[in-house]
Amino acid sequence: MVTLTPTMENYLKMIYRLHIKSCSETKYQSYEVSEQQPQGAVHTSEVAMRLGVSKPSACRATDLLAEKGLLRKDRYKRIYLTTDGIDQAAVIVGRYTVIERFLNEVLQMDLEKAQTDACGMEHIISNECYECMRAYLETRATALSKSKENAKDL
């Protein structure tokens, strides 16, 4: 995995989310994906808007991510994640999701606050702490599932 700053991780995470959205939208359309509507395409302007930054800032950030081999751009300024970009973004989103769920489900934090805090924590949390959160959520889910099965048997 390529080492990224927290800001670059946020860009990659947003591009990944928009990539997934683009793939799901084009998957269910009745016409074939064309040059005008390629599958998985993300526009720099949408990234800028979603992150609340200027278009030039988003262009610079995506250029840096492209230099690291995590995405590529076409002549129409569309962004496409590379396989490495998808893999790294999935890890980042996975870490964020575990932290958000832990804060919301275990600590009972308001979802909006949990999302905000998870966004900051995902960049600084140790792997050990993250793995403990992940394992706890996994164990908790297994225990809840067994508890529901036992309740059905009664």
N, C-alpha and C positions, 0 to 999 in steps of 0.2 A: 504494500500500500504506500502511496505517495504521502509525504508529510504535508499537511495543509494548515494554514492559520484558521482560527475560529471563523473569521469572515469568509474565507474560501470554502470552508465546510458548509456554511449557511447557503452560499451560492449553489454549491453542488447539490445540497439537499433540496433546494427549491427547484432547480433544473430537473432533478430526478422526479419530484412530485408532478411537475408539469409534463414531463416525458410520459409518465404512467397515464396521466389524464389524456394526453394526445393519443397514445396507443389505444386506450379503451374507446375513445370517441371514433377513431378511424376504423376500428375493428368491427363496429356495428353499423357502419354506413353501407348502403347497398351498392355503391360504386367502388371500383378499384382505386387503391391509393395512386395518386398521380403526382406529376412534378409540382403541381400547385398545392397539393395536400398530402405530403409524404408522412408516413407513419412515424410517430415519435418525435416529430419536429417541434422545437421550442423556439419562440422568438425572444430575442434579447430585450425588446421593449416590454414584454410581459414579465420577464424576470425582474426588470427594473421596477415596474409598477408594483409587483407583489412584495418586493423587499423594501420599497419606499426609498429607492436611490435613483440618481440620475441615469439616463441612458448611457452617457460616456463612462460613468463608473461601472455599470454593468458590462459594457464592452471591454473595458480594461480587465475586469475580473474574469470574464469568459476567455479572453485572450490568454491569460495566465493559466487557466485550467486546460486550455487547448495545448499550450506549451508543455504541460505536464502529462499530456496524452490521455486526459480524462474525457475530453470531448473534441468534436471537430465542428467547423462552421462551413457552410456553403456560400456560394456567391450571393445568395439572397439574405444573408445574415441570419439564417436559421441555424440552430444549435442541435447537434446530435450527440448523445452520450456514446462513448466507446464502451467496449465490454469492460475494460478496467474502470471506467467512470461509473458504470452501472453497479459493478461489484463494490466499489468503495462507497458510493452513495447509499447502497442498501445497508452496509454496515453502520454508516452514520445514522440513517433513519431508524435502524433497529435499536441502536443505543438510546436514541432520543425516546423512542416508543416505550422501552423498558423503564426508563427514568420517569417519564410522564405517568405511566400506569402505576408505578410504585408510589409516587407522590399522591396521585388521585385515589387509588384503590386502597392502599395500605395506610397511608398517613391521613387519608380523608380530606386532602386539600381540594379546594374549588378547582374545577377542570381548567378554567382560564389561567389561574395562577400557577397550576401545575405545569401547563404548557409553557408559560413564560419562564418559570424556574428551570424546567428541563432543558430549554434552549440554551441557557447559560451553563448549566451543570454538565451537559454532554461533552463540552470541550475540555473540562478540567478534571473530571472524575477519574479516579484510578481504575485500572482494569479489575483489581481485586474488589473494589466497592461495587462496580458495575456487575461483576459476576455474582456477587452476593445478592444483589437486587434481583437479577435474572433468576437465580436459583430459588430464591424465596417465592417469587411469583409463580414459578413452575410447580414448586412443592405445594403452594397454596391452591393452585388450580386443580392439582391432582387430589388433594384432600377434599376440596369442595365437590368435585365430581364423585368421589367415593361416598361422601356424605349424602348426596342426592340419590345415588344408587341404593344405599342402605335405607333411605326414607321410603323409596318405592317398594322395597321388599316388606315393609311393615304392614 
